[in-house]
Amino acid sequence: MPTLICGSLAFDTIMVFPDRFKNYILPDQIHILNVCFVNPEIRREFGGCAGNIAYNLKLLGGDPLPMGSVGKDFADYRQRLVGMGISDEHILEIPELYSAQCTITTDQDNNQITNFHPGAMGEAHQNKVANASGVSLGIVAPDGRDAMIQHAHDFASQNIPFMFDPGQNLPLFSKEELMIFLDQATWCVMNDYESQLMMKTTGESMKSLASQVDALIVTRGGEGSVVYTQGEEIEIPQVVVDEAVDPTGCGDAYRAGLLLGLEKGWAWETSGRVGSLIGALKVQQKGTQNHEFSMDEFSRQYETHFAMELPHA
């Protein structure tokens, strides 16, 4: 059965600043900040959380079904997805708008400055979870605010287990709204910064937040990740890479690993390792959807890095 991936579909314009932001930002002049970073390297990539997660889940042999809203400029992206065997049935085009656009500048320390235009993403609430038949699993990833609220409610009302991924949209929601999300969701995934912001916004401890869902997963970049479940903390090791080329989209790749594990009924120790490995493969390539591998190659690398075989279901 397909995994319904509710989230953004966007174009990423990615620039690389060949220095460090900190060298050009004066801390005592932040109140009159006026800087220009000259970026000699630029490229335009297919992106958005739903697109990235779907791409990675498909690479892993999963069955992704993306749901999102796009604009009049989406033709090339749609052709790419369909060419990969990913259904575009629930990708709604709003012809008077442009697709969401994200401009990301990364410095030599892998710090990022991001600008985002939501465009057609703001109409994602026009999509209905109920319209996707045969779905047994889903994720609510960053998307239009109204869409995230609606899709979470729809998943819960139809008793479809889903993962809540607030991502960069976390500040859009109040304490009460975040607690409702956790009450509705089966699982929750955040990066370390988002987890700190979640605790600050809700006034709840990590232990308390984890008790609201079957599992709460926190990614910590190069320090691996941790799964809080049933009162336990499961440490997931990182995969060391020779060179981290571009961190953009690593979190989405990791989430695809978790969703594959949920599709196949794997233990969190396995799902987290799959997420870590595909995140490491992604970080070694520029862009969010340019890494490729066969499942045989992935299985060999899994065994090499973790000294165990990847189970097959």
TORTIVEX-60227 format. One record per residue (C-alpha): residue in three letters; x, y, z. Coordinates in steps of 0.001 Angstrom, whole numbers, plus 524288, in hexadecimal, padded with zeros to 5 digits. Each point is the difference from the previous one (the first is absolute). Layout:
% TORTIVEX-60227
ALAXYZ...
***
This chain:
% TORTIVEX-60227
MET800008000080000PRO804E380DB87FD1FTHR804F78098880A28LEU7F91880D227FEB1ILE809F380B05800DACYS7F95080CF6802C2GLY8093B80B667FE83SER8060780A3A7F74BLEU804907FE6E7F212ALA8096B80ADE7FCBFPHE80B41804977F7BCASP80CAB8025980757THR8098480A487FB5FILE80C857FC8880704MET80BD1808D080108VAL80D027FD5D80677PHE8072F80B02806E1PRO80EB97FCFF7FF78ASP802918059480D8CARG7F9828009C80D58PHE7F433808708032FLYS805AF8032E80D51ASN80B31807497F9A2TYR7F68F80A107FA6AILE7F5B88016F80A94LEU80306809AB80AD5PRO7F92A7FB6080C6DASP7FEAB80DCD8057EGLN7F9D1804CD7F341ILE7F56A7F5A97FE61HIS7F58080A58801DEILE804468067B7F338LEU803E87F3B37F8C1ASN802E68029A7F1AFVAL8088B7F5B27F9AFCYS801E47FA717F27BPHE8062C7F2AD7FDEDVAL805B27FE467F265ASN7FDCC7F1EA7FBE3PRO8075D7FBA57F3D4GLU7F9627F2A48001BILE7F15D7FE827FDA3ARG7F7087F50B7FBA4ARG7F16A7FD697FF92GLU7FB307F32680579PHE7F3697F89780205GLY7FC6B8007480E66GLY7F594801CE80A3ECYS7FE0D7F6BF80B65ALA7F5E77F7427F95DGLY807FF7FF417F388ASN80C997FCFA8073DILE7F9FF7F5BD808D0ALA7F9177F9917F483TYR80C9B7FFBD7F80FASN807A17F98280AF2LEU7F54D7F66A80381LYS7FF2E7FBD57F1C8LEU80EC17FDDD7FF99LEU7FE887F72C80BD9GLY7F5B67F7DB7F947GLY7F47B805F18073FASP7F2F9804477FA6EPRO7FEC680ED280183LEU7F3AF807807FC96PRO802B480EAC800CCMET7F4F280984802C5GLY801FA80E897FE27SER7FC5F80BEA7F809VAL80862806147F55FGLY7FFC080AFD7F623LYS80071802297F15BASP80EAB7FD9D7FF84PHE7FF917F1E0804CBALA8001C7F8A37F302ASP80E557FBB180050TYR7FF187FBA980E1EARG7F37F7F85D7FD61GLN8065C7F93A7F467ARG80B867FC388089ALEU7F7737F9F980A7EVAL7F7AB7F86C7F65AGLY80C477FB6C7F910MET804A97FA1E80CD3GLY7F3447F8CD801C9ILE7FAE98094380A83SER7F18B803157FEA3ASP7FC1880E2B7FDD2GLU7F1997FD188024AHIS7FF378087A80C20ILE8088F80B457FB88LEU7F68C80B377FDD3GLU803CF80AB67F660ILE7FB9880DFF802B6PRO801F1806447F28AGLU7FFD280E3780482LEU80B2E7FE00809ACTYR80E327FBD67FFD3SER804E37F4238073DALA806AD8021580CF5GLN80DC3805587FE8BCYS80B137FE9B809BDTHR80CE58074B7FF01ILE80AB17FA5680883THR80DB0805628021ATHR809C57F6F9806ACASP80D448044F8053FGLN80C737F84280254ASP7FB7A7FC1080DA3ASN7F3547FA8D7FA56ASN7F83F80B118062CGLN7F439803B07F7DFILE7F7FB80C267FD17THR7F2E47FCC17F9DAASN7F594808407F961PHE7F3107F9BA7FCA8HIS7F46E803D27F77FPRO7F4697F6DD802A8GLY7F8A38029F7F36AALA7F6657F52A7FCCDMET803C17F8C580C62GLY7F69B8090A80719GLU7F4DD7F8E47F934ALA804237F26280456HIS7F4287FF07808E5GLN7F7EE7FDD17F3ADASN8058D7F2357FFEDLYS7F8CC7F62080865VAL806047F3FF80647ALA7F3347F8D57FDBDASN8020F8012C7F148ALA80BF37F725800B6SER7FAE37F2238004DGLY807437F43280529VAL808F6807BC808F4SER804537F97D80CA3LEU80AC78096C8043BGLY8031180E5E7FE71ILE8080480BC7803DCVAL7FC4280E308020DALA80C4A8074A7FC00PRO801FB80ECB7FECCASP7F587805A37F717GLY7F5E380AC580063ARG7FBCA8028480E16ASP7F1A57FD107FD87ALA803897F3CC7F860MET808517FA7580B07ILE7F4F7801E7809C0GLN7F5F47FA2F7F6C9HIS808157F4527FBB9ALA803727FC5C80DFDHIS7F1A880094803B0ASP7FC4F7F7E87F41CPHE80A147F57A802B2ALA7FB7D7FF0580E1BSER7F18C7FFC57FCAFGLN802497F4E77F658ASN808917F87C8099EILE80BA7800577F6C9PRO80CC78002B807ABPHE8089580B837FC37MET80C9D806DB8034FPHE7FFD580E63803B8ASP80BAE8079D7FAC8PRO7FE7080E68803ADGLY80D33803D17FA6CGLN8026180E567FD54ASN7F1598027E80165LEU800267FD5280E8APRO7FFB880E978039DLEU7F316801637F8A2PHE7F8AE7F85880A54SER7FBE48032F80DDCLYS802407F75280BBAGLU7F20E7FB1B7FF35GLU801207FCDB7F181LEU80CD97F8BE801C6MET7FA417F7D880AFBILE7F45F7FCA97F759PHE809537FB9A7F551LEU806E67F70D8099CASP7F3177FAC0804F1GLN7FBC97FCBC7F228ALA80D147FAD07FB0CTHR8056F7F266801DATRP80E2A8046A7FEECCYS8075280CEF7FFC1VAL80D2E803777FA0CMET807FB80C6A801DEASN80DFE804877FF5AASP8070D8040980C67TYR7FD1C80E807FE84GLU7F1AE7FD787FD60SER7FF047F74380BDEGLN8057C80AE18087DLEU7F646809907FA1CMET7F4FA7F63F80213MET8036B7FEDB80E68LYS800D680EBE8016DTHR7F308802667F90ETHR7F8617F5708070EGLY806B3800FE80D2DGLU8013D7F1337FFE5SER80C0F7F7A48022EMET8050B7F6987F5D1LYS7FB307F4B18083DSER7F276805F5800BALEU7FF7F802C67F160ALA804887F2357FCDBSER7F52D7FA6C80873GLN7F5E0806167F6F9VAL803E87F7697F462ASP8047D7F21E7FD8DALA80D758052A7FC76LEU8069A80D3A7FF47ILE80C2D800917F791VAL80A1780AD680128THR80ACA801517F5DEARG80CEA8061980417GLY807968017F7F35DGLY80D947FA5F800EDGLU7FD177FACE80D9EGLY7F5E77F63B7FB6BSER7F2197FF8D804FAVAL7F7FB7FB0880B62VAL7F2D37F95480097TYR7F7E18023980C3ATHR7F6377F4ED8010BGLN7F9157F91780B2AGLY808958069C80A05GLU80C837FBDD7F91BGLU80A3C807C17F895ILE8055A7F8E07F42EGLU80C9E805E67FAF6ILE801BC7FF5D7F149PRO80E22801897FB8BGLN803F7809897F56AVAL8067E7FBE87F35BVAL80CF38070D7FE89VAL80292805B77F280ASP80CB2804857F9F6GLU7FA3C80CDE7FB65ALA7F2D88063180305VAL7FD1E8073A7F363ASP7F22A804F580263PRO7F75B7FDCD80C08THR7F38D804877F938GLY7F5DF7F5217FFFFCYS807197F6BF80934GLY7F4D480096809B6ASP7F6387FC497F57AALA8088C7F4837FC0BTYR800877FB8280E24ARG7F131800BC800FAALA7FEC77F7597F406GLY808057F5D580736LEU7F6C48009080B90LEU7F4237FEAF7F717LEU805F27F4477F919GLY8020C7F99380D24LEU7F1F38029F803B5GLU7FB757FA797F2E4LYS807AC7F39180289GLY7FDC77FEE580EA7TRP80E5E8013B80386ALA8052F8034580D80TRP803D480E2280283GLU80E537FC05800C1THR7FF2B7FB987F1D4SER7F77780B137FAF5GLY808C180A3880641ARG80C2A7F9F57FA0DVAL7F9AD7FFEF7F29EGLY7FCEF80E64801F7SER80DE2802E580443LEU805DE7F9207F44FILE7F767806307F598GLY8022A80D4080682ALA80EAD7FDBF7FEF3LEU7FECE7FC3D7F1B7LYS7F83980C637FD77VAL8095F8092D80713GLN80AE27FBC97F6C5GLN7F86E805367F443LYS7FB8E80DA87FC88GLY7F1688023B8000ATHR7F5317F84480669GLN7FD017F61E7F54DASN80CBD7FD177F8F7HIS804FB7F444807A5GLU7FD667F2B37FA02PHE802847F1E1803A5SER7FA907F2647FE13MET7FA7D7F89780B95ASP80B077F61F7FE98GLU809CA80B148017CPHE7F8728058780B80SER7FF8A7F2CF806BDARG80EA97FE397FE67GLN802B180D68805B7TYR7F6967FD5580B34GLU8076D7F3AA80366THR80D18806F97FED6HIS7FC4980B58808D7PHE7F8147F8C080A34ALA805FB7F2517FFA3MET7F29A7F9DD7FE28GLU7F75A7FC4D7F4B6LEU7F4808083F7FBABPRO7F3BB7F7D78020AHIS7F6CB7FDB87F4D6ALA7F1577FF318015B
***
